[in-house]
Structure formats: C-alpha cells, structure tokens
Amino acid sequence: MAYKRTEISERDIQRQLDICKRIKERNDGLYSSPLAMVDTYGCQQNEADSEKIRGYLREMGYSFTQNEEEADVIVINTCAVREHAEMRILGNVGALNHTKKKNPNQIIALCGCMVQQEHMAEKIKRSFRLVDLVFGTHELWRFPELLEQVMSDRKKRVFAIRDMEGVIAEGLPHARDSGIKAWLSVMYGCNNFCTYCVVPYVRGRERSRLPEDILAEAKALVEGGCKDITLLGQNVNSYGRDLGMGMDFADLLRQINDIPGEFLIRFMTSHPKDATEKLFRTMAECEKCARHIHLPVQSGSAGILKAMNRVYTPEQYMALVDLARELMPDLVITTDIIVGFPGETQEDFEDTLRLVERVRFDAAFTFIYSKRSGTPAAKMPDPVTREEKQERFDRLLALQNAISGEKHAAYVGKVMKVLVDDVSEDERCDFRGRTNGGRLVHIKGEDAALGEFADVKITGSSTWALFGELV
C-alpha cells in the first residue's frame, strides 16, 4: 500500500533535546526536585512509547512518582482498542480535578491512540478543562516543544493531533523500567484494516525502522545487561516490505540472534496471514529466539473471520499451528479471541470452541466485542444481546482456563531454565521469572539473582502461573 513516510531529521530531534535543556534550566529555578508521573494504558507499543516520554522527561530533569498529588507533570498515555479502556481513562482523568485544585500549576497531558481520534479530542477539549496538553501518536517526538508551549502560557491549552500516515523518529531518549527486559519497536502502524479495529486509523500505515537502527539498539541493550528483548509491531511479520531492501522479519531475527551475549528474543504481534514456514524455521534454528508465539486467531468461524477481514480460514490457521509445532514441539502458543462480533451466531461461537479444543492454546486473551466508532464493524447489524455475549464469553473462558491449567500441570516435576526478572508478589515465594516459553514462575530460593538465568524445579501450578524451587 502506498503511503507517505515522514522521516524526522536528526536536526529536529536535537531541537527537541535542546528544549529539554531549557525546561530543565527553568525547573531548576522553580523546584528543588520536579516530579513527573506517566500512566500507561493499552498494549506493549504504548508501553514503549511511554518509555520515550519518560526519557524526554528525564532529560528535562524530572524524577518519577506514582502519586498524582506529588506530580508537577502528569502524562496519561491512552488506548482506543476497547470502549472499557476509554471510559476508565476518562474517569481517571476526571478524578484529577482534586489534584489540580491543590496544585493549580500542575500540568496534565493526554496522549496516545484515544486522543488521536478527532471525536475524543473534541470531547476532552469540551468537557475536561483540566487537561492542558493533548498530543496524538504522530506528535510524540515533539513532546518537549508542546510541553514548553504550555509552560510559556498557562492560559493556553495545546492540542496537537495531526492526521498523518506515519512518522519515523530515531534518536529519542528512553527511560526503561527495567534493565533486564526491554521493548524494542521494529515497525509502527498497520495496513490490515480488520473491520473491528481502530489501530490503522490512529497509528497510521505500516512503516519499518531501518535494520541498522534496530540492530544498534538491540546491541546496546545487550551490552547494557538486558536479557529479554521483545520486538514490537502491530504485525511484525510485515516487517521490511515497505523498505524495498529484500529483507523480512525472519532475516531480522537472524541478525539479532547473531549479536553476542546470552539473551532471549521475543516478538509480538504476528498476523496469521503473514506467518510463514520461513519464520517458523528461523525460530527453530535461532537458539536465542524464545519458543513462544502470540498468534491471534480472533474467531473459529470462517464466516466471522471473513466479516472481520482477517484473510485466513480456521483450517489455514490450524495448519499453521501444526507446522509450527512440528518444527518446535516445545512451542508455547497464545492467542486473542473476540466473542460476540456483529452477526456471530451460536454455531459460529461453537466453531470457536471447537478450534480452541483442537489447538489447545497455552493461554488466550479473550474479549467481548467492543464497538469502535469509524470502523466498518460499527455499522454491522448486531442482534445478539449483551447477556448472550457474556454467557458465550464465560463458556470460552472456562474452557481455556481448563486447558491452561492442564498445560501448566504438565510442567510439575520438570527443571526449567528461568530468567529471574523481579521479586515475587506471591508472599510464599521470593522471586519471579519467565520460562523460555514465557510462562510466569514464582520461585522459592533466596540465592536467585535478578537478571540471571536459573534452573528451577517446578513444584506446583495454577491456571495462570507455575511455582518452583531454585535448583
């Protein structure tokens, strides 16, 4: 698909970094220790975007807090994939009225996918006067400039939501939450136009980062001690098509795999229509590539998949799964499923249950269809009641939970290599980590070291996690 790719120059990025210095000098004269809060909703790409926002804020001299009453600047990075997320965001924004009254100088900014929608930006402008700054997905690289405009004239509210097909901005600073795990965006945007999804409208068309920029960032992460790198894109399997370099995502995986060091490569998300034998063979042959693939099926009904514009059939999907498991018998497969898409009949839903029973996913992220303004699905007849959709959702969840429980129980007694990445929130355990296949493990053993791989004997399991002891 032809589109206009907008490359942001090094000079433009340096200008933003120079503005960061000016804001820091300004803050040094006003605060002993300025604080910022970044609140993120939605997908991993939003998490990666928030790391850039925090990177800019750190360049401005801000430290970080999770207490909105302490924060001098609050940035809320929003999601538009489901109505529930939007309602929750708006509720939380409204609740900031009390912090703004206590601190009238507090700056509140909204960014991300939700505000990229024109009707939502207008709603915020009209009904949420406490919000000082709104900027869309294509304007993130200009955050310092936009923030400085607000600081220069506190009576002026700034709205920047240009409708652009796509921006590539390299050289933005990052402030990552962890030195052990990292998100690494390899491409942005989407060309697929699934009929239920707003992503192509709010994030623009697909555009791939240059391989040398990705490899340089990956190498720097590994040299800095990172042990788990997740490559991000709305559809990573489309990587490189817009570059005209004859390089695809499987080739990129091999090049990252060749970086010296002990680390894991993960990626998401893969569209089934673009998942190929070459990709699976590359995963199988690359020792650093995690044995996990997130492969959203969305429905087990051929008719619903066609209405969703997913461009594959249930049979084609199951053949992909069979091929991947033939090449990687230990592969962990997770998925997304939507229940109650407009026009879904009881038989369509039963087809989804049959596919889930056939594939036996390790885990599934399940959702009731959420109507999104401006998408083709929003105009489709939807006669099924909310109660019926909820009943179907509950049946699907019960089936998948049973399968996940059985899959996890099969790990008990095995010794697994686990990357220890945090302390455990389970009071019975000391640490937590992830297996090569991405399964969460709560670990007993005071000698475990954060950021290191450890052998863990699995002693118990639940639907959502494993429990083990350090060997």
N, C-alpha and C positions, 0 to 999 in steps of 0.2 A: 504494500500500500504506500503510495507516495505521500510524503508529508514534509513539512519544513522543520528541519533540525536546527535548533538555536544553540550554538556553542558560545558559552560565556568566556570571555578572554581572561588571561592571567591579569591583565591590567585592571579589569573590572573587579576581579576578586581581591586584588591588592587594595583597591579603593575601599572595599568593604572592611578589610582588615585595618586600614588607616582610620576609618570611622570608629572601629572598636577601640583604638588607642585614644581617640578624642573622648569617647564616652567614659573610658577608664579615668582619664585625667579629670573629667567633670565629676565623676563619682568620688574620686579621692578627696575632692573638696567638700563633699556633702555627707559622706558616710564613713564611719570607721571600718565597717565591713559590709558592703552591699550584698544582699541575698536575692537569689532567684529561685523560682520553682517552675519545673517543666512537667506537666501532667500529660500522659500519652494514652490515647485510646486507639484500638484497632490492631492492624496487622504488624508484622515484623518490619515492613517497609516504613511504617510510621515510627517504629522504634529507632530505626536507622536515621530517619530524618531528625528525630529529637536529639540524637547524639550530635548532629551538626549544629542544632540550635544551642545546645549546651556548650559546644565547642566555641561558638561565637561569644556566648555569654561569659565563658571563662576568659576569653581574650579581652573582654570589657572589664575584667576584674571582679566578677561576681563569684561568690561561693554559693553552694546549693543547700536548699532546705526542702522538707516535705510538709512544712507548716505554712499554710496560706496566710496566716496572720503575721508571720515574720517576713514574708517575701516583699521585696521592693518591686520586683517584676514577676508576674505570673504569665506563663505561656501555656496554653492548652492546645495540644495537637489533636485534631478531631478526626473522626471516622464517619463515613457515609454509607457503609455497606448495609446496615440494618437500621430500621426505624428506632428500635430499642436503644441503640447506642446514641443516636441523635437526641432522643428525649432525655437520656441520662446526662449527656453533656450539657444540654440547655438547663437542666435542673441544677447541676453543679455550678454552672456559671451564675445563675440567679442567686445561689446561696452565697456568692462572693460579695453581695451587697454589704454585708455586715463588716467584712474586712476593709472594703473601700471607705466605709464611713469612719472607721477607726483610723485609717491611713489614707487621706484623700490624695496623697502623692503616689500611691501605688498604681502601677501600670499593669493593665490586664490586656493580654493579646490572645487572639484565637487564630489558629492556622490549620492547614491540612485539608482533607478531602471534603468534609462537610461544608466548609465555608467557600470552597471553590464553586459550589452550586449557587447560582445567582439568587434563587428564591430564598435560600438560607442566609446569604449575606444581607439581603434586604430585611429579613426578619430580625437579624441581630442589630442592624442599623436602627430599625424602628422600635424594637422592644427591649433591647439590652443596652441602655445608655451607659452602663458602667464599663463597657468594653471600649478600650482606647484604640486598639490596632487589630485589623483583620487582614491576613495575607494568605493567598492561595498556594497551591502546591508548586506553581511555576515561579513563585516570588521568594521562596525560602532563601535563596542565595543573597537576596537584598535585605535580609532581616536587619542588619546593623543600620543601614540607611533609613529604613522605615521606622525603626525604634528612635533614631535620632530626630526624625521629624516630629514624633510625638513629644519627645523631651523638649524640643525647641518651642513648641506652642501647645501647652496643656489644654487649651480650649478647643484644639483641633483634633478630630478623630480621623485616623488614616485607614482607608480601605484600598487594598491592592489585590485584585482578583482577575488580572488579565486572562482572557481566554486564549491560550496558546497551545500549539500542538505538541510542543515538547522542548525542554531545556536540558542541556548537559552542562553542569558546572563542576569543574575539578578544582582541587586545592582548598576546599573548605575545611576548617579545623573540626576535629571530632573530640568529644569528651565521652568516652565509653564507660559504662557502669562497671565493667569487669575487664581485667587484663587476661583472663583465662579464655573467655568466649567472645566472639565478635560477629556482628552482622556486616556483610560486605555486599553492597549493591553492585550487580553486574550490568543491569539494564533497568529502564524505567518505562512505565506506560504499558498499554495493552491494545492489540488490534483485533481481539476476538469478538467483542460485542455480544457476549452472552445476553440474552434478552432480559434477564433479571438484574443485571449488574451496571452500576454507575461508574466503575473504575475507568473505562476508556474516556468517559466524559470529563472526569475530574483530574486524571493523571496524564491525559494526552496519549499520543500514539507511541508505539514501541520505539525506543532508541537505545542502542547498546553503547556501553562505555568501551573505549579502545582497550584491547587486551594488555598493552603495555602499562596502562594506568591501573588496571585491576591487579596485574601481577606485582607491580611495585607496592601497592597497598597490602596485598597478601604477604609479600616477603617481609615488609616492615612489621606486620602483625606477628609473624612467626618469630622474627628476630627479637621482638619485644616480649616474648614468652607466651603468646596466645597458643592454645592447644585445640581450639574448636572454632572453625570458621564456617559460618553459614552464608552461602552465596544467595543473594536475593534478586527476585524479579517477579513480576506478575505472571510471566510464563518464561522461565529460564530456558526452556527448550527452543525458544525462538531466537536465542542469543546469536548475534552476528549477521543475521540476514540483511540487516539494513546497512552493514558496513561494506559489503562487496569485497571482502578480503578472503573469501573461501574458507573461513574458519567458523565452526559451530560450537555449541556448548560442550559437546564431548571433547573436542580439541582443547577448549579452555580448561576443562577438568584435568586433562593430562598434564598441561603446562603447570597448573597449580600443584598437582601431585608431585612434580619434579623438584619443587622447592625443598631444599634440605631442611630437615628437622622432623620432630615427632609431633604430629598434629592430625586432626580429623577434618575432612571436608564434608560439609552437609550442603543441601540446597533446597530451595522451595521458591515458587511452586511449579510443578510440572503439569502441563496440559496433556491429557491422554492423546489428543490428536497429533501431537508432535513428539511423543515419547517413542524412540526408535530402538531397534536392535543394537545399533552402534552405541547409543547411550548406555544401555544395559551392559554391553560387553566392556565398555570403558570402565564403568563402575566396578565390574567384576575383576578387571585387570589392574586397577589402581589401588594399591594397598592402603592409601590414606583416605580413600573415599568410603564414607560410612555406609553400612549395609542398611540403609533406610531410604525410602522414597515416599513422599507425600504426593498421592496421585488422585485428585478429586474426581469422583465419579458423578456426584450430584443426584443421579436417579438410576434406577434399574430398568426403567421403561423406555423402549425405543421411541414411542410417541412423545413422551415428555422430553427426552433428550433432544429430539428434533425441534420441539417447541422452544427449548432453551437455546437453540443454535450451538449445541456442543460439538457437532460434526463428527460423531462416532456413535457406534451402536453398542448395546450391552455385550454382544458377542465379541466385538473388536476389543472392548475393554478387558474382558476376561481372558482373551488370547494374549494380550499384553502382560497381564499378571502371570499367566502360565509361563511365558517366555522369560520374564524377569526371575521367577522362582527357579526355573530350570538352570539359569546361569548363576544364580545366587541363592542356594537353598536356605540360607540363614537370613534372607532379606526380611526386614520389617516393613510392612505396608500400612500406611494410614491414609485417610480419605476425608472428604467433605460430602455431606448428603443434605439436600433440601427436601423437606416434607411439605406437601400442600401447595405445590406450584399450581398456578391457574390452570384449570382443566384436568388436574390429576384425579383419576377415578380410583375406586377401591382396587381394581385389577392392576392399575399402574403401580399403586403402592405395594401390592403383593409381589409384583415383579421386583421391586426394590428389596423387599425382604428376602426373596429367593437369591438375588445377586449377593447380598450380604452373607447369607448362609453358604453360598458357593465359594466366595472369595475368602471369607474369614479374615477380615481386617484385624490388625493388632489394636487399632483404635480408630474411632471415627468422630469427627466434629459434626454434630447434627444440628440442623436449624429448621424452624418453621419459616416458610417463605415470607419475606418482608417486601411489601410493595415499595418500589423506588420511583419517585416522580421523574418523568422524562425517559424512562426505559420502555421498550415495546411491551414487556410483560404487564406493565401497569395498566395497559388498555385492554388486556385479555379478559374474557368472562371468567369469573371466579366464584362459582356457586357453592362450593364446599364451605361449611360453617367452621368457625374457629374451634368449636368444640370437637368436630370431627378431625380437624387437623391435629389438635392436641392429643387425641386418642391414638392417631397414627404415630405421632412423634413418640409417645410413651411406649408403644409396642416396639418401634425401631430401637429406642434406647435400651429397653430391656434385653432385646436380642443381642445388640452389640456389646452391652456390658457383660453378658454371659460369655460371649466369645472372648472378650478381653480378659475376663477372669480365668478362663481355661488356658489361654495362651500364657498368661503370667504364671499360673501354677506350674506349667511345664518347665519353668526356669529353676524351680526349687531343687537344690542339691547340686546345681552346676556352679562352677567357678567362672566368673565373668570379669573381663577387663573393663574397668570403670574409670572414667575421668572424674576425679573429685573436684567439684566446682563451687561448693558452698557448704555452710553449716546446715544441718537438717532442721526443719521446722517441726519435725516429729520428736517430742521430748524423750522418746525411748532410744533415739539414735544420736550420733554425734555429727555425722556429715551426710551430704547427699551428693549424688553424681549421676552421670548418664552412661549407659552402655553404648557400644558402637552403634547399635540399632536405635538409640535414642530413648530407651526405657529408663524411667526415673528409678533410682535406687537409693533408699535410706540406709546408711551404713553405721554399724557399731564398730568402734575402733578409734581410740584417741590418737594413734600414731599416724593416721592418714594425713597427707599433706595436700593443702589446696593447690590446684593447678598441676597435679601429678596424676598419672595413671596408676591404678592399684588393682590387684587381684582381690575380688570379693566373692565369697561363697554365699549364694542365695539361700536364705533360710526360711523365707516366707513371701507371701504375695497378696495383693488385693486387686481390685478391678483396675486401679489407676497406677499402682506402683509395686516395686519389688523391695524386699528387705534383706539385708545381708550383713555378713561379718567380714572384717578385714582378714585376709589370709596372712 
